[in-house]
Amino acid sequence: MTDGQRRRCFRLLRSAGDVWACVLEVNAWRRRRGDAPLVGYQRLCGELAASGPGAFAELDSTGARSVLRRFSDAWFAAAKRRNGGDVLARFPRRRRGLVPVRWYHGTFTLDGRRVRIPTAKGTAPLWVRLGRDLPYSVEQIRSITLVCEGGRLFLDVTAEVPLAVYPLGEEPDAGRVAGVDLGIIHPYAVAGPDGEGLLVSGRAIRAEHRMHLADTKARRRAVSRRAPKPGERGSRRWRQYRRRARLVEGRHRRRVRQAHHEAARTVVSWAARQRIGVLHVGDPRGVLDLPAGRRHNLRLRQWQIGRLIQVLIDKATLAGITVRLVDERGTSSTCPTCRRRVPKPRGRTLSCPHCRFSGHRDLVAAATIATRVPGGGPTTGTASVLPQVVTHRRAGRHLPGAGRSRRDPRRPAPHRRREGRVGLRRPAPPPGGESLAATARIHNTQRKAGER
């Protein structure tokens, strides 16, 4: 982009923030007078029309209405949560400097990599050039959204994608159900109906979180002496540092987001090959309400449970697979054989002291989740099908310096620290989203007394 195009795009986002602030001020006045809040999309559009053209600089009416739609959806979503008993749900009452702007099909123009962004009547047309080709045809695109993340401008594209079509006899079977257990070490652990299992390792994602936190602390220590005092404006060097910090934070979020998409794509492609029609996913969002220490809270915040569930639902829907959320309470601490509670293991192996059962903790939980139904109780009488053949895959192989070992991928190897390298890079995963690791066979057998 040129400097002029960049300034105009940021002015559009700033004008969208002004629309958001105006709605908040209007509702604040109505609240002080004791009137009902103005939150309906139709009524908000009426107020926008009464303001007249040119009230928000170059922002056109379509872009302003998208902001009103975003506010109305956020308000009614919070109201629905509060009616359901969630006292922590808050209505939108906070101002935003930059608000994303969306334009729908028929209001923008696409010409290869060039996009004409709509602006207010009487202003010069705004054409921008994309960084890469769109993966969809012009007929599929339904909307574009101008967003800013980490100081960089992005164009979010929404397209209509057809569902997957399978040959006769290879389509997903609704009678084949698999259980999915969500975790931090393994974002997805899947137990299939025929003794097949899948483990997607997320150690590279965890290492990215840890190293990003360490790098952030190091940068803060380096600039702590020249940081401005409270109430003082920062220097140009300080503004450059803050801009660099925003860019690094945005890059970190994009890396983790891509790793989540790769992990979900691996699960869906594996389920499609197994002809699995229904995925029972354990919903662990109840652990977010448990009081815990500071370190545990950081781990939960970096886990991003809602994003893992939503990404899996989106990709499974495109593949024609149904996703159902079930209660996962007690699945990782209950023996599937004798149904008795097992102490939490330190590692990944669950060992029952009562019946001498031994198996992978996440796969045992996934097998138990497969037997549960949405809205049912925490226990069921259906026998769990434990995986005998487990396929291991990794997520986040695109992260910098990801090596063959399980250690933090961004740390240099001990024998290469003097050279300043980070180790050999592993090859990129195939288009199917899976790694080159071979499958492993794991037998869940009964242990005898005295055996470890």
C-alpha positions as CSV (number, residue, x, y, z in Angstrom):
1,M,0.0,0.0,0.0
2,T,1.0,3.6,-0.5
3,D,1.1,6.0,2.5
4,G,-2.1,7.6,1.2
5,Q,-4.0,4.3,0.9
6,R,-2.8,3.3,4.4
7,R,-4.0,6.5,5.9
8,R,-7.4,6.2,4.2
9,C,-7.9,2.7,5.5
10,F,-7.1,3.7,9.0
11,R,-9.5,6.6,8.7
12,L,-12.2,4.2,7.8
13,L,-11.5,2.1,10.9
14,R,-11.3,5.2,13.0
15,S,-14.7,6.4,11.6
16,A,-16.2,3.0,12.5
17,G,-14.9,3.5,16.0
18,D,-16.7,6.8,16.0
19,V,-20.0,5.1,15.0
20,W,-19.5,2.6,17.9
21,A,-18.8,5.5,20.3
22,C,-21.9,7.4,19.2
23,V,-24.1,4.3,19.9
24,L,-22.6,4.1,23.4
25,E,-23.2,7.8,24.1
26,V,-26.8,7.6,22.9
27,N,-27.5,4.6,25.1
28,A,-25.8,6.3,28.0
29,W,-28.1,9.4,27.6
30,R,-31.2,7.1,27.4
31,R,-30.0,5.2,30.5
32,R,-29.7,8.4,32.5
33,R,-33.2,9.4,31.5
34,G,-34.6,6.0,32.3
35,D,-35.5,5.1,28.8
36,A,-35.1,1.7,27.1
37,P,-31.7,1.2,25.4
38,L,-31.5,1.6,21.6
39,V,-30.1,-1.8,20.5
40,G,-32.3,-3.1,17.7
41,Y,-30.6,-3.1,14.3
42,Q,-33.6,-1.5,12.5
43,R,-33.8,1.3,15.0
44,L,-30.1,1.9,15.0
45,C,-30.2,2.2,11.2
46,G,-33.0,4.7,11.5
47,E,-30.8,6.9,13.8
48,L,-27.9,6.6,11.3
49,A,-30.2,7.7,8.5
50,A,-31.3,10.7,10.5
51,S,-27.7,11.8,11.1
52,G,-27.4,12.6,7.3
53,P,-24.6,11.9,4.8
54,G,-21.0,12.7,5.6
55,A,-21.4,12.4,9.4
56,F,-18.5,9.9,9.6
57,A,-16.0,11.2,7.0
58,E,-15.3,8.7,4.2
59,L,-17.2,5.8,5.8
60,D,-20.2,4.9,3.7
61,S,-23.6,3.8,4.9
62,T,-23.0,0.1,4.3
63,G,-19.8,0.1,6.4
64,A,-21.5,2.0,9.2
65,R,-24.5,-0.4,9.2
66,S,-22.0,-3.3,9.6
67,V,-20.8,-1.6,12.8
68,L,-24.4,-1.3,14.0
69,R,-25.0,-5.0,13.2
70,R,-21.9,-5.9,15.3
71,F,-23.1,-3.8,18.2
72,S,-26.6,-5.2,18.1
73,D,-25.4,-8.8,17.9
74,A,-23.0,-8.3,20.9
75,W,-25.8,-6.7,23.0
76,F,-28.3,-9.5,22.3
77,A,-25.6,-12.2,22.9
78,A,-24.8,-10.7,26.3
79,A,-28.6,-10.5,27.1
80,K,-29.0,-14.1,26.2
81,R,-26.2,-15.2,28.4
82,R,-27.5,-13.1,31.3
83,N,-31.0,-14.6,30.9
84,G,-29.3,-18.1,31.0
85,G,-27.8,-17.3,34.5
86,D,-24.3,-16.0,33.5
87,V,-23.9,-13.1,35.8
88,L,-20.4,-12.3,34.3
89,A,-21.8,-11.4,30.9
90,R,-21.4,-7.7,30.2
91,F,-23.1,-5.5,27.7
92,P,-20.9,-3.5,25.2
93,R,-20.1,-0.3,27.0
94,R,-16.4,0.2,26.1
95,R,-15.2,2.4,23.4
96,R,-12.9,1.2,20.6
97,G,-10.4,3.2,18.6
98,L,-10.5,0.9,15.5
99,V,-13.5,-1.2,14.7
100,P,-13.6,-3.7,11.8
101,V,-15.8,-2.6,8.8
102,R,-17.6,-5.2,6.6
103,W,-19.0,-4.8,3.1
104,Y,-21.3,-7.3,1.6
105,H,-21.6,-8.8,-1.9
106,G,-22.5,-6.2,-4.6
107,T,-21.0,-3.2,-2.7
108,F,-17.3,-3.9,-3.5
109,T,-15.4,-4.7,-6.7
110,L,-12.8,-7.4,-7.2
111,D,-10.3,-7.3,-10.1
112,G,-7.7,-10.0,-9.7
113,R,-5.6,-8.8,-6.7
114,R,-7.1,-5.3,-6.8
115,V,-10.1,-4.5,-4.5
116,R,-12.2,-1.4,-4.6
117,I,-13.3,-0.6,-1.1
118,P,-16.5,1.4,-0.9
119,T,-16.3,5.0,0.4
120,A,-18.8,7.8,1.1
121,K,-20.5,9.5,-1.9
122,G,-18.4,12.3,-3.3
123,T,-15.0,10.9,-2.2
124,A,-12.3,9.5,-4.4
125,P,-12.4,5.7,-5.0
126,L,-10.1,3.6,-2.8
127,W,-8.3,0.8,-4.6
128,V,-5.9,-1.5,-2.7
129,R,-3.8,-4.4,-3.8
130,L,-3.8,-7.7,-2.0
131,G,-0.7,-9.5,-0.9
132,R,-1.7,-12.8,-2.5
133,D,-4.3,-14.2,-4.8
134,L,-7.7,-15.1,-3.3
135,P,-8.3,-18.9,-3.0
136,Y,-11.9,-18.5,-4.1
137,S,-13.6,-17.3,-7.2
138,V,-15.4,-14.0,-7.4
139,E,-18.8,-15.7,-7.5
140,Q,-18.1,-17.5,-4.1
141,I,-17.1,-14.3,-2.2
142,R,-19.9,-13.0,0.0
143,S,-18.3,-10.3,2.1
144,I,-15.0,-8.6,2.9
145,T,-13.9,-7.1,6.2
146,L,-11.2,-4.5,6.8
147,V,-9.4,-5.3,10.1
148,C,-6.3,-4.1,11.8
149,E,-4.2,-6.6,13.9
150,G,-0.9,-5.6,15.4
151,G,-0.6,-2.5,13.4
152,R,-1.0,-4.3,10.1
153,L,-4.0,-4.1,7.8
154,F,-5.8,-7.3,6.7
155,L,-8.8,-8.1,4.4
156,D,-10.9,-10.9,5.9
157,V,-12.8,-12.6,3.1
158,T,-16.0,-14.7,3.6
159,A,-16.8,-17.1,0.8
160,E,-19.5,-19.7,0.2
161,V,-17.8,-23.1,0.0
162,P,-19.7,-26.2,-1.0
163,L,-19.7,-29.3,1.3
164,A,-17.4,-32.2,0.5
165,V,-18.7,-34.8,-2.0
166,Y,-17.7,-38.4,-1.5
167,P,-17.9,-41.4,-3.8
168,L,-20.6,-43.9,-3.2
169,G,-19.7,-46.1,-0.2
170,E,-17.0,-43.7,1.1
171,E,-19.3,-41.0,2.7
172,P,-19.3,-40.5,6.5
173,D,-21.6,-43.0,8.3
174,A,-23.9,-41.5,11.0
175,G,-23.7,-44.7,12.9
176,R,-19.9,-44.5,13.4
177,V,-19.1,-42.2,16.4
178,A,-15.8,-41.1,17.7
179,G,-14.9,-39.2,20.9
180,V,-12.6,-36.2,21.0
181,D,-10.8,-35.0,24.1
182,L,-9.4,-31.5,24.2
183,G,-6.2,-30.8,26.1
184,I,-3.1,-28.6,26.3
185,I,-0.4,-31.2,25.5
186,H,-2.6,-32.8,22.9
187,P,-5.1,-30.3,21.5
188,Y,-7.1,-33.2,20.1
189,A,-7.2,-36.9,21.1
190,V,-9.6,-39.0,19.1
191,A,-10.8,-42.5,19.8
192,G,-12.5,-44.2,16.8
193,P,-15.1,-47.0,16.8
194,D,-12.8,-49.8,15.4
195,G,-9.9,-49.5,17.9
196,E,-8.3,-46.6,15.9
197,G,-7.0,-43.6,17.6
198,L,-5.4,-40.3,16.8
199,L,-3.1,-38.1,18.9
200,V,-2.3,-34.5,17.8
201,S,0.7,-33.2,19.7
202,G,0.6,-29.5,20.6
203,R,4.0,-29.2,22.3
204,A,5.2,-26.8,19.6
205,I,2.3,-24.5,20.4
206,R,3.1,-24.6,24.1
207,A,6.7,-23.9,23.4
208,E,5.7,-20.9,21.2
209,H,3.6,-19.5,24.1
210,R,6.5,-20.0,26.6
211,M,9.2,-18.5,24.3
212,H,7.0,-15.6,23.3
213,L,6.4,-14.8,27.0
214,A,10.2,-15.0,27.7
215,D,10.9,-12.7,24.7
216,T,8.3,-10.2,25.9
217,K,9.8,-10.1,29.4
218,A,13.3,-9.6,27.9
219,R,12.2,-6.7,25.7
220,R,10.5,-5.0,28.7
221,R,13.6,-5.3,30.8
222,A,15.7,-3.8,28.0
223,V,13.5,-0.7,27.7
224,S,12.5,-0.3,31.3
225,R,15.1,2.5,31.9
226,R,14.0,4.7,29.1
227,A,10.3,4.1,29.6
228,P,8.3,7.4,30.0
229,K,7.0,8.3,33.5
230,P,3.3,8.1,34.2
231,G,1.5,11.1,32.6
232,E,4.3,11.8,30.2
233,R,4.2,11.2,26.5
234,G,6.8,8.8,25.1
235,S,9.6,9.7,22.7
236,R,9.9,8.5,19.1
237,R,12.1,5.6,20.3
238,W,9.4,4.6,22.7
239,R,6.7,4.7,20.1
240,Q,8.8,2.6,17.8
241,Y,9.2,0.0,20.6
242,R,5.5,-0.1,21.1
243,R,4.9,-0.5,17.4
244,R,7.4,-3.4,17.3
245,A,5.7,-5.0,20.3
246,R,2.3,-4.9,18.6
247,L,3.8,-6.4,15.4
248,V,5.4,-9.3,17.4
249,E,2.2,-9.9,19.4
250,G,0.2,-10.1,16.1
251,R,2.7,-12.5,14.6
252,H,2.5,-14.7,17.6
253,R,-1.3,-14.9,17.5
254,R,-1.3,-15.7,13.8
255,R,1.2,-18.5,14.3
256,V,-0.9,-20.1,17.1
257,R,-4.1,-19.6,15.1
258,Q,-2.6,-21.4,12.1
259,A,-1.4,-24.3,14.3
260,H,-5.0,-24.7,15.6
261,H,-6.3,-24.8,12.0
262,E,-3.7,-27.5,11.1
263,A,-4.7,-29.6,14.2
264,A,-8.4,-29.4,13.4
265,R,-7.8,-30.2,9.7
266,T,-5.8,-33.3,10.8
267,V,-8.7,-34.5,12.9
268,V,-11.3,-34.0,10.2
269,S,-9.2,-35.6,7.4
270,W,-8.5,-38.6,9.7
271,A,-12.3,-38.9,10.6
272,A,-13.2,-38.7,6.9
273,R,-10.9,-41.6,6.1
274,Q,-12.4,-43.6,8.9
275,R,-15.9,-42.8,7.6
276,I,-16.9,-41.3,11.0
277,G,-20.1,-39.4,10.8
278,V,-20.5,-38.0,14.3
279,L,-17.8,-36.5,16.6
280,H,-18.6,-36.3,20.4
281,V,-16.4,-33.5,21.7
282,G,-15.9,-33.1,25.4
283,D,-16.7,-29.5,26.5
284,P,-14.1,-28.5,29.2
285,R,-15.1,-24.9,29.5
286,G,-16.4,-25.5,33.0
287,V,-12.8,-25.5,34.3
288,L,-12.5,-21.8,33.5
289,D,-14.7,-21.0,36.6
290,L,-12.5,-23.0,39.0
291,P,-10.2,-20.9,41.3
292,A,-6.6,-21.6,40.6
293,G,-3.1,-20.0,40.9
294,R,-1.6,-17.5,38.6
295,R,0.3,-20.1,36.5
296,H,-2.8,-22.2,36.1
297,N,-4.8,-19.2,34.9
298,L,-2.2,-18.4,32.3
299,R,-2.3,-21.9,31.0
300,L,-6.0,-21.8,30.7
301,R,-6.0,-18.4,28.9
302,Q,-3.5,-19.7,26.4
303,W,-5.4,-22.9,25.9
304,Q,-8.2,-21.1,23.9
305,I,-10.8,-23.8,24.3
306,G,-13.6,-21.9,22.5
307,R,-11.4,-21.4,19.4
308,L,-10.4,-25.1,19.3
309,I,-14.1,-26.1,19.4
310,Q,-15.2,-23.6,16.8
311,V,-12.4,-24.4,14.3
312,L,-13.2,-28.1,14.6
313,I,-17.0,-27.5,14.1
314,D,-16.3,-25.4,11.0
315,K,-14.1,-27.9,9.3
316,A,-16.2,-30.9,10.3
317,T,-19.3,-29.2,8.8
318,L,-17.6,-28.7,5.5
319,A,-16.6,-32.4,5.5
320,G,-20.2,-33.5,6.2
321,I,-19.5,-34.6,9.8
322,T,-21.7,-33.8,12.8
323,V,-20.1,-32.4,16.0
324,R,-21.9,-32.7,19.3
325,L,-20.7,-31.2,22.6
326,V,-21.0,-33.6,25.6
327,D,-20.1,-33.5,29.3
328,E,-16.5,-34.5,29.8
329,R,-16.4,-34.4,33.6
330,G,-14.5,-37.3,35.1
331,T,-13.4,-38.8,31.8
332,S,-9.6,-38.4,32.5
333,S,-9.9,-39.7,36.1
334,T,-12.3,-42.7,35.7
335,C,-11.1,-46.2,34.8
336,P,-13.0,-47.4,31.7
337,T,-12.9,-51.0,32.9
338,C,-14.1,-50.9,36.6
339,R,-15.6,-47.4,36.5
340,R,-13.8,-46.4,39.6
341,R,-12.0,-43.1,40.2
342,V,-8.2,-43.1,39.5
343,P,-5.7,-40.6,41.0
344,K,-4.4,-38.1,38.5
345,P,-1.2,-39.4,36.9
346,R,1.8,-37.2,36.5
347,G,2.5,-38.3,33.0
348,R,0.3,-39.3,30.1
349,T,-0.3,-42.9,31.3
350,L,-3.4,-43.7,33.3
351,S,-2.9,-46.6,35.7
352,C,-5.8,-48.0,37.7
353,P,-4.7,-49.4,41.1
354,H,-7.9,-51.4,41.4
355,C,-8.1,-53.5,38.2
356,R,-4.5,-52.9,37.0
357,F,-5.6,-51.3,33.8
358,S,-3.1,-49.1,31.9
359,G,-3.6,-46.9,28.9
360,H,-3.0,-43.4,27.5
361,R,-4.8,-40.9,29.6
362,D,-6.1,-38.7,26.7
363,L,-7.2,-41.7,24.6
364,V,-9.0,-43.2,27.6
365,A,-10.9,-39.9,28.1
366,A,-11.7,-39.8,24.4
367,A,-13.1,-43.4,24.4
368,T,-15.3,-42.5,27.4
369,I,-16.5,-39.3,25.7
370,A,-17.6,-41.3,22.7
371,T,-20.1,-43.2,24.8
372,R,-21.8,-40.1,26.2
373,V,-24.7,-38.2,24.7
374,P,-25.4,-34.5,24.6
375,G,-27.3,-33.4,27.7
376,G,-26.7,-36.8,29.5
377,G,-25.3,-37.5,32.8
378,P,-21.5,-37.9,33.6
379,T,-21.7,-41.7,33.4
380,T,-23.1,-44.1,30.9
381,G,-23.4,-47.9,30.8
382,T,-22.0,-48.3,27.3
383,A,-18.6,-50.0,27.2
384,S,-15.7,-47.9,25.9
385,V,-13.8,-49.0,22.8
386,L,-10.2,-48.3,23.6
387,P,-7.8,-47.6,20.7
388,Q,-5.3,-50.3,19.8
389,V,-3.6,-48.6,16.8
390,V,-2.8,-44.9,17.4
391,T,-1.7,-42.4,14.8
392,H,0.6,-39.6,16.0
393,R,0.6,-36.2,14.3
394,R,2.0,-32.8,15.2
395,A,0.5,-29.4,15.0
396,G,2.6,-26.2,14.5
397,R,5.3,-27.6,12.3
398,H,5.5,-24.2,10.7
399,L,6.8,-22.6,13.8
400,P,10.4,-21.2,13.6
401,G,13.1,-23.7,14.4
402,A,10.7,-26.7,15.0
403,G,13.0,-29.7,15.3
404,R,12.7,-33.4,15.7
405,S,12.8,-33.4,19.5
406,R,10.1,-32.4,22.0
407,R,12.2,-29.6,23.6
408,D,11.3,-26.0,23.0
409,P,11.7,-25.6,19.2
410,R,13.1,-22.1,19.3
411,R,16.0,-22.9,21.7
412,P,19.2,-23.8,19.9
413,A,20.7,-27.2,20.4
414,P,23.5,-27.5,23.0
415,H,26.2,-28.3,20.4
416,R,25.0,-25.5,18.1
417,R,24.6,-22.6,20.5
418,R,28.0,-21.1,19.6
419,E,27.1,-21.2,15.9
420,G,23.9,-19.4,16.5
421,R,21.6,-21.9,14.8
422,V,18.4,-23.4,15.9
423,G,18.7,-26.8,14.3
424,L,17.5,-28.4,11.1
425,R,14.0,-27.6,9.8
426,R,11.6,-30.4,9.3
427,P,9.8,-30.7,6.0
428,A,6.4,-29.1,5.7
429,P,3.4,-31.3,6.2
430,P,1.6,-32.7,3.1
431,P,-1.5,-30.9,1.8
432,G,-3.7,-33.2,3.9
433,G,-2.4,-31.5,7.0
434,E,-0.6,-34.6,8.5
435,S,3.0,-35.1,9.4
436,L,5.4,-37.7,8.1
437,A,5.5,-39.7,11.4
438,A,4.6,-43.3,11.2
439,T,1.7,-44.9,13.1
440,A,2.4,-46.5,16.4
441,R,0.7,-49.6,17.9
442,I,-0.3,-49.3,21.6
443,H,-1.8,-52.2,23.4
444,N,-4.0,-51.5,26.4
445,T,-3.7,-54.8,28.4
446,Q,-4.4,-55.8,31.9
447,R,-1.4,-55.7,34.2
448,K,-0.6,-58.3,36.7
449,A,0.0,-57.5,40.4
450,G,3.4,-56.1,41.1
451,E,4.0,-55.0,37.4
452,R,4.8,-51.4,36.5
